[in-house]
Amino acid sequence: MASNPLSTERQAEYWRRTSTLMWIILGLWFFFSFFVHIFAVQLNNIVILGFPLGFYMAAQGSLISFVVLCFWNASAQNKIDEEFGVAEE
């Protein structure tokens, strides 16, 4: 079993940064999952390329944002891992 190279203080800082990233991602996920859809009817007054914005955000925009969130989360977590020396090779 490998020993943990991080001191207790570094572990706490690593978890704080990881936890902050997690809550930011969760907040954005909640926004694109629920908040945008709650106002879909009001957003339908705005038309982009012939489609109402509410329809576009519900059908396409949320899915695109989820994919972007996944890649952003992976990239940001990798940067945190590299900074603390626990990145996978």
C-alpha angles and dihedrals in degrees: 000000000000119000120239110253094203124092119227091261092050090048090053092049091046091052092045091054093043092047092049091052090048093053092047091051091046091050092050091046090052091049094052093040101048116000097057091046093050089062096040093114092054091044090055089077087073113073123200120183090344095306125106111248093233091057092045094050092047096045104033114000096062093048092049091048091051092054091047090048091052093052093042091050092050092048095046093046090049090053090051091048092050092048091054095040097244099107120133117245 
